[in-house]
Amino acid sequence: MYLTGEKKKEIFKKHGKSVTATGTPESQIALFTYRIAHLTKHLAANKKDYSTQRALLKLVGKRRSLLNYLKKRDIERYRAIIKDLKLRK
């Protein structure tokens, strides 16, 4: 399995407020970014895997909506997560 419990805790600790704060937008965006990177690598090797392609597009949409939410609520947190994860709009 590509995403173990330890890896999730590491992501939440680095980008969220704590290991147990799994619902913060920053931690969710970081988790989605990790999953998107994994699925992108998978699709590079398996070009005809359309179900994975659909899942990837859904994840990108979820991440985009969380980023939009964070941008409306707190622009400084939005800028920090964009800079930290090296995302661009």
N, CA, C and O atoms as a GROMACS GRO file, in nm:
protein
  356
    1MET      N    1   0.085  -0.118   0.000
    1MET     CA    2   0.000   0.000   0.000
    1MET      C    3   0.089   0.123   0.000
    1MET      O    4   0.188   0.130   0.073
    2TYR      N    5   0.054   0.219  -0.081
    2TYR     CA    6   0.138   0.336  -0.098
    2TYR      C    7   0.122   0.438   0.015
    2TYR      O    8   0.212   0.518   0.038
    3LEU      N    9   0.009   0.437   0.084
    3LEU     CA   10  -0.018   0.536   0.188
    3LEU      C   11  -0.042   0.465   0.320
    3LEU      O   12  -0.152   0.418   0.346
    4THR      N   13   0.061   0.457   0.400
    4THR     CA   14   0.050   0.389   0.529
    4THR      C   15   0.003   0.489   0.635
    4THR      O   16  -0.003   0.609   0.612
    5GLY      N   17  -0.030   0.436   0.750
    5GLY     CA   18  -0.073   0.521   0.861
    5GLY      C   19   0.036   0.615   0.907
    5GLY      O   20   0.009   0.730   0.944
    6GLU      N   21   0.159   0.566   0.904
    6GLU     CA   22   0.271   0.651   0.945
    6GLU      C   23   0.290   0.768   0.848
    6GLU      O   24   0.321   0.880   0.890
    7LYS      N   25   0.272   0.741   0.720
    7LYS     CA   26   0.288   0.846   0.620
    7LYS      C   27   0.178   0.952   0.636
    7LYS      O   28   0.205   1.071   0.624
    8LYS      N   29   0.055   0.907   0.664
    8LYS     CA   30  -0.054   1.001   0.687
    8LYS      C   31  -0.025   1.089   0.808
    8LYS      O   32  -0.044   1.211   0.803
    9LYS      N   33   0.021   1.027   0.917
    9LYS     CA   34   0.054   1.104   1.037
    9LYS      C   35   0.163   1.206   1.009
    9LYS      O   36   0.159   1.318   1.060
   10GLU      N   37   0.260   1.166   0.929
   10GLU     CA   38   0.368   1.257   0.893
   10GLU      C   39   0.315   1.377   0.814
   10GLU      O   40   0.355   1.491   0.837
   11ILE      N   41   0.225   1.351   0.720
   11ILE     CA   42   0.166   1.459   0.640
   11ILE      C   43   0.084   1.551   0.729
   11ILE      O   44   0.094   1.673   0.716
   12PHE      N   45   0.002   1.494   0.818
   12PHE     CA   46  -0.082   1.576   0.905
   12PHE      C   47   0.004   1.656   1.003
   12PHE      O   48  -0.030   1.771   1.035
   13LYS      N   49   0.112   1.598   1.051
   13LYS     CA   50   0.198   1.669   1.145
   13LYS      C   51   0.270   1.785   1.076
   13LYS      O   52   0.286   1.892   1.135
   14LYS      N   53   0.312   1.764   0.953
   14LYS     CA   54   0.387   1.866   0.882
   14LYS      C   55   0.298   1.981   0.834
   14LYS      O   56   0.338   2.098   0.842
   15HIS      N   57   0.179   1.950   0.786
   15HIS     CA   58   0.096   2.053   0.724
   15HIS      C   59  -0.025   2.095   0.808
   15HIS      O   60  -0.080   2.202   0.786
   16GLY      N   61  -0.066   2.013   0.902
   16GLY     CA   62  -0.180   2.048   0.986
   16GLY      C   63  -0.132   2.109   1.116
   16GLY      O   64  -0.014   2.139   1.133
   17LYS      N   65  -0.225   2.127   1.207
   17LYS     CA   66  -0.189   2.183   1.336
   17LYS      C   67  -0.126   2.077   1.426
   17LYS      O   68  -0.035   2.107   1.504
   18SER      N   69  -0.175   1.954   1.415
   18SER     CA   70  -0.118   1.843   1.492
   18SER      C   71  -0.150   1.713   1.419
   18SER      O   72  -0.211   1.714   1.312
   19VAL      N   73  -0.107   1.602   1.476
   19VAL     CA   74  -0.130   1.472   1.414
   19VAL      C   75  -0.279   1.438   1.415
   19VAL      O   76  -0.328   1.372   1.323
   20THR      N   77  -0.351   1.482   1.517
   20THR     CA   78  -0.492   1.448   1.529
   20THR      C   79  -0.583   1.546   1.456
   20THR      O   80  -0.702   1.519   1.441
   21ALA      N   81  -0.529   1.658   1.409
   21ALA     CA   82  -0.610   1.757   1.337
   21ALA      C   83  -0.616   1.720   1.190
   21ALA      O   84  -0.552   1.784   1.106
   22THR      N   85  -0.693   1.617   1.159
   22THR     CA   86  -0.698   1.566   1.022
   22THR      C   87  -0.800   1.637   0.936
   22THR      O   88  -0.803   1.616   0.815
   23GLY      N   89  -0.884   1.721   0.995
   23GLY     CA   90  -0.989   1.786   0.919
   23GLY      C   91  -0.956   1.926   0.874
   23GLY      O   92  -1.038   1.989   0.807
   24THR      N   93  -0.840   1.977   0.910
   24THR     CA   94  -0.806   2.113   0.868
   24THR      C   95  -0.787   2.116   0.717
   24THR      O   96  -0.740   2.018   0.659
   25PRO      N   97  -0.821   2.227   0.653
   25PRO     CA   98  -0.806   2.235   0.508
   25PRO      C   99  -0.661   2.212   0.463
   25PRO      O  100  -0.638   2.151   0.359
   26GLU      N  101  -0.566   2.262   0.541
   26GLU     CA  102  -0.425   2.245   0.503
   26GLU      C  103  -0.385   2.099   0.499
   26GLU      O  104  -0.317   2.055   0.406
   27SER      N  105  -0.426   2.023   0.600
   27SER     CA  106  -0.390   1.881   0.604
   27SER      C  107  -0.460   1.803   0.493
   27SER      O  108  -0.401   1.713   0.434
   28GLN      N  109  -0.586   1.836   0.466
   28GLN     CA  110  -0.658   1.770   0.359
   28GLN      C  111  -0.596   1.800   0.223
   28GLN      O  112  -0.584   1.712   0.138
   29ILE      N  113  -0.558   1.925   0.202
   29ILE     CA  114  -0.495   1.964   0.075
   29ILE      C  115  -0.362   1.892   0.058
   29ILE      O  116  -0.330   1.846  -0.052
   30ALA      N  117  -0.285   1.882   0.166
   30ALA     CA  118  -0.156   1.811   0.158
   30ALA      C  119  -0.176   1.664   0.128
   30ALA      O  120  -0.101   1.606   0.049
   31LEU      N  121  -0.277   1.602   0.188
   31LEU     CA  122  -0.305   1.461   0.163
   31LEU      C  123  -0.350   1.440   0.019
   31LEU      O  124  -0.306   1.346  -0.047
   32PHE      N  125  -0.439   1.527  -0.030
   32PHE     CA  126  -0.483   1.516  -0.169
   32PHE      C  127  -0.366   1.536  -0.265
   32PHE      O  128  -0.358   1.468  -0.367
   33THR      N  129  -0.275   1.627  -0.233
   33THR     CA  130  -0.160   1.651  -0.319
   33THR      C  131  -0.071   1.527  -0.326
   33THR      O  132  -0.021   1.493  -0.433
   34TYR      N  133  -0.052   1.460  -0.213
   34TYR     CA  134   0.028   1.337  -0.212
   34TYR      C  135  -0.039   1.230  -0.297
   34TYR      O  136   0.027   1.161  -0.375
   35ARG      N  137  -0.171   1.216  -0.282
   35ARG     CA  138  -0.244   1.114  -0.360
   35ARG      C  139  -0.244   1.148  -0.508
   35ARG      O  140  -0.233   1.058  -0.592
   36ILE      N  141  -0.255   1.277  -0.542
   36ILE     CA  142  -0.253   1.319  -0.682
   36ILE      C  143  -0.118   1.287  -0.745
   36ILE      O  144  -0.113   1.241  -0.859
   37ALA      N  145  -0.010   1.311  -0.673
   37ALA     CA  146   0.123   1.280  -0.725
   37ALA      C  147   0.138   1.130  -0.750
   37ALA      O  148   0.196   1.089  -0.850
   38HIS      N  149   0.085   1.049  -0.659
   38HIS     CA  150   0.093   0.904  -0.676
   38HIS      C  151   0.013   0.858  -0.797
   38HIS      O  152   0.061   0.776  -0.876
   39LEU      N  153  -0.109   0.910  -0.812
   39LEU     CA  154  -0.191   0.869  -0.926
   39LEU      C  155  -0.134   0.919  -1.058
   39LEU      O  156  -0.148   0.852  -1.161
   40THR      N  157  -0.069   1.033  -1.058
   40THR     CA  158  -0.008   1.085  -1.180
   40THR      C  159   0.104   0.993  -1.226
   40THR      O  160   0.118   0.965  -1.345
   41LYS      N  161   0.186   0.945  -1.130
   41LYS     CA  162   0.292   0.850  -1.166
   41LYS      C  163   0.233   0.720  -1.220
   41LYS      O  164   0.285   0.662  -1.315
   42HIS      N  165   0.124   0.675  -1.158
   42HIS     CA  166   0.059   0.552  -1.203
   42HIS      C  167   0.007   0.568  -1.346
   42HIS      O  168   0.023   0.478  -1.429
   43LEU      N  169  -0.053   0.682  -1.375
   43LEU     CA  170  -0.109   0.704  -1.509
   43LEU      C  171  -0.001   0.723  -1.615
   43LEU      O  172  -0.027   0.700  -1.733
   44ALA      N  173   0.118   0.764  -1.574
   44ALA     CA  174   0.226   0.775  -1.672
   44ALA      C  175   0.264   0.637  -1.725
   44ALA      O  176   0.300   0.622  -1.842
   45ALA      N  177   0.254   0.536  -1.638
   45ALA     CA  178   0.287   0.400  -1.680
   45ALA      C  179   0.166   0.327  -1.740
   45ALA      O  180   0.184   0.240  -1.825
   46ASN      N  181   0.046   0.362  -1.697
   46ASN     CA  182  -0.076   0.294  -1.741
   46ASN      C  183  -0.170   0.394  -1.805
   46ASN      O  184  -0.263   0.442  -1.741
   47LYS      N  185  -0.145   0.426  -1.929
   47LYS     CA  186  -0.217   0.533  -1.997
   47LYS      C  187  -0.366   0.503  -2.018
   47LYS      O  188  -0.446   0.596  -2.029
   48LYS      N  189  -0.404   0.377  -2.025
   48LYS     CA  190  -0.544   0.343  -2.056
   48LYS      C  191  -0.626   0.309  -1.932
   48LYS      O  192  -0.736   0.254  -1.943
   49ASP      N  193  -0.575   0.342  -1.815
   49ASP     CA  194  -0.647   0.316  -1.691
   49ASP      C  195  -0.744   0.433  -1.666
   49ASP      O  196  -0.711   0.528  -1.595
   50TYR      N  197  -0.862   0.422  -1.725
   50TYR     CA  198  -0.956   0.533  -1.723
   50TYR      C  199  -1.023   0.553  -1.588
   50TYR      O  200  -1.061   0.665  -1.555
   51SER      N  201  -1.040   0.448  -1.511
   51SER     CA  202  -1.100   0.464  -1.379
   51SER      C  203  -1.006   0.542  -1.286
   51SER      O  204  -1.052   0.623  -1.205
   52THR      N  205  -0.878   0.516  -1.297
   52THR     CA  206  -0.782   0.593  -1.219
   52THR      C  207  -0.776   0.737  -1.267
   52THR      O  208  -0.757   0.829  -1.187
   53GLN      N  209  -0.792   0.757  -1.395
   53GLN     CA  210  -0.792   0.892  -1.450
   53GLN      C  211  -0.912   0.971  -1.396
   53GLN      O  212  -0.900   1.089  -1.363
   54ARG      N  213  -1.025   0.906  -1.387
   54ARG     CA  214  -1.145   0.971  -1.333
   54ARG      C  215  -1.126   1.004  -1.185
   54ARG      O  216  -1.164   1.112  -1.140
   55ALA      N  217  -1.067   0.910  -1.110
   55ALA     CA  218  -1.041   0.934  -0.968
   55ALA      C  219  -0.945   1.051  -0.949
   55ALA      O  220  -0.960   1.131  -0.857
   56LEU      N  221  -0.846   1.060  -1.037
   56LEU     CA  222  -0.750   1.169  -1.031
   56LEU      C  223  -0.820   1.303  -1.054
   56LEU      O  224  -0.794   1.400  -0.982
   57LEU      N  225  -0.907   1.309  -1.152
   57LEU     CA  226  -0.978   1.434  -1.180
   57LEU      C  227  -1.070   1.474  -1.065
   57LEU      O  228  -1.085   1.592  -1.036
   58LYS      N  229  -1.132   1.375  -1.000
   58LYS     CA  230  -1.216   1.406  -0.884
   58LYS      C  231  -1.132   1.460  -0.769
   58LYS      O  232  -1.175   1.553  -0.700
   59LEU      N  233  -1.014   1.402  -0.747
   59LEU     CA  234  -0.926   1.451  -0.641
   59LEU      C  235  -0.879   1.593  -0.668
   59LEU      O  236  -0.872   1.676  -0.577
   60VAL      N  237  -0.846   1.622  -0.793
   60VAL     CA  238  -0.801   1.756  -0.829
   60VAL      C  239  -0.914   1.856  -0.803
   60VAL      O  240  -0.889   1.967  -0.755
   61GLY      N  241  -1.037   1.818  -0.834
   61GLY     CA  242  -1.151   1.905  -0.809
   61GLY      C  243  -1.175   1.928  -0.661
   61GLY      O  244  -1.206   2.040  -0.620
   62LYS      N  245  -1.161   1.824  -0.581
   62LYS     CA  246  -1.176   1.838  -0.436
   62LYS      C  247  -1.070   1.931  -0.379
   62LYS      O  248  -1.098   2.017  -0.296
   63ARG      N  249  -0.946   1.912  -0.424
   63ARG     CA  250  -0.837   1.997  -0.376
   63ARG      C  251  -0.861   2.142  -0.416
   63ARG      O  252  -0.837   2.233  -0.337
   64ARG      N  253  -0.908   2.163  -0.539
   64ARG     CA  254  -0.935   2.299  -0.587
   64ARG      C  255  -1.044   2.366  -0.503
   64ARG      O  256  -1.033   2.484  -0.470
   65SER      N  257  -1.149   2.290  -0.469
   65SER     CA  258  -1.256   2.348  -0.389
   65SER      C  259  -1.209   2.381  -0.248
   65SER      O  260  -1.249   2.483  -0.191
   66LEU      N  261  -1.124   2.297  -0.190
   66LEU     CA  262  -1.067   2.328  -0.058
   66LEU      C  263  -0.977   2.451  -0.065
   66LEU      O  264  -0.977   2.533   0.027
   67LEU      N  265  -0.900   2.462  -0.172
   67LEU     CA  266  -0.816   2.581  -0.188
   67LEU      C  267  -0.901   2.708  -0.202
   67LEU      O  268  -0.867   2.811  -0.146
   68ASN      N  269  -1.010   2.699  -0.277
   68ASN     CA  270  -1.099   2.814  -0.290
   68ASN      C  271  -1.162   2.851  -0.156
   68ASN      O  272  -1.173   2.970  -0.124
   69TYR      N  273  -1.202   2.751  -0.078
   69TYR     CA  274  -1.257   2.776   0.055
   69TYR      C  275  -1.156   2.847   0.143
   69TYR      O  276  -1.188   2.945   0.209
   70LEU      N  277  -1.033   2.795   0.142
   70LEU     CA  278  -0.928   2.854   0.225
   70LEU      C  279  -0.894   2.995   0.179
   70LEU      O  280  -0.863   3.082   0.261
   71LYS      N  281  -0.900   3.019   0.051
   71LYS     CA  282  -0.871   3.152  -0.003
   71LYS      C  283  -0.976   3.253   0.043
   71LYS      O  284  -0.943   3.367   0.074
   72LYS      N  285  -1.103   3.210   0.048
   72LYS     CA  286  -1.210   3.299   0.094
   72LYS      C  287  -1.201   3.326   0.244
   72LYS      O  288  -1.223   3.438   0.290
   73ARG      N  289  -1.167   3.222   0.320
   73ARG     CA  290  -1.167   3.232   0.466
   73ARG      C  291  -1.043   3.303   0.522
   73ARG      O  292  -1.055   3.394   0.603
   74ASP      N  293  -0.924   3.261   0.477
   74ASP     CA  294  -0.801   3.316   0.532
   74ASP      C  295  -0.693   3.315   0.425
   74ASP      O  296  -0.634   3.211   0.396
   75ILE      N  297  -0.669   3.429   0.365
   75ILE     CA  298  -0.577   3.439   0.252
   75ILE      C  299  -0.433   3.407   0.293
   75ILE      O  300  -0.356   3.356   0.211
   76GLU      N  301  -0.396   3.436   0.416
   76GLU     CA  302  -0.259   3.408   0.461
   76GLU      C  303  -0.234   3.258   0.470
   76GLU      O  304  -0.128   3.210   0.430
   77ARG      N  305  -0.330   3.183   0.522
   77ARG     CA  306  -0.316   3.037   0.527
   77ARG      C  307  -0.312   2.979   0.387
   77ARG      O  308  -0.238   2.884   0.360
   78TYR      N  309  -0.392   3.036   0.297
   78TYR     CA  310  -0.393   2.993   0.157
   78TYR      C  311  -0.255   3.014   0.094
   78TYR      O  312  -0.202   2.923   0.030
   79ARG      N  313  -0.199   3.132   0.112
   79ARG     CA  314  -0.067   3.160   0.054
   79ARG      C  315   0.041   3.071   0.114
   79ARG      O  316   0.133   3.029   0.044
   80ALA      N  317   0.029   3.042   0.243
   80ALA     CA  318   0.128   2.956   0.309
   80ALA      C  319   0.124   2.814   0.253
   80ALA      O  320   0.228   2.754   0.228
   81ILE      N  321   0.004   2.759   0.233
   81ILE     CA  322  -0.006   2.621   0.184
   81ILE      C  323   0.036   2.613   0.038
   81ILE      O  324   0.096   2.514  -0.004
   82ILE      N  325   0.005   2.716  -0.041
   82ILE     CA  326   0.048   2.720  -0.180
   82ILE      C  327   0.201   2.721  -0.188
   82ILE      O  328   0.260   2.650  -0.269
   83LYS      N  329   0.262   2.802  -0.104
   83LYS     CA  330   0.408   2.814  -0.103
   83LYS      C  331   0.471   2.685  -0.052
   83LYS      O  332   0.571   2.638  -0.107
   84ASP      N  333   0.413   2.626   0.053
   84ASP     CA  334   0.470   2.507   0.114
   84ASP      C  335   0.462   2.387   0.022
   84ASP      O  336   0.558   2.310   0.013
   85LEU      N  337   0.351   2.369  -0.048
   85LEU     CA  338   0.333   2.253  -0.135
   85LEU      C  339   0.378   2.280  -0.280
   85LEU      O  340   0.376   2.191  -0.364
   86LYS      N  341   0.418   2.404  -0.306
   86LYS     CA  342   0.463   2.444  -0.440
   86LYS      C  343   0.354   2.422  -0.544
   86LYS      O  344   0.379   2.369  -0.652
   87LEU      N  345   0.232   2.465  -0.508
   87LEU     CA  346   0.119   2.457  -0.600
   87LEU      C  347   0.106   2.589  -0.673
   87LEU      O  348   0.154   2.692  -0.625
   88ARG      N  349   0.044   2.586  -0.786
   88ARG     CA  350   0.017   2.708  -0.859
   88ARG      C  351  -0.124   2.702  -0.912
   88ARG      O  352  -0.179   2.593  -0.933
   89LYS      N  353  -0.182   2.817  -0.934
   89LYS     CA  354  -0.319   2.819  -0.983
   89LYS      C  355  -0.320   2.836  -1.133
   89LYS      O  356  -0.426   2.840  -1.194
   0.00000   0.00000   0.00000
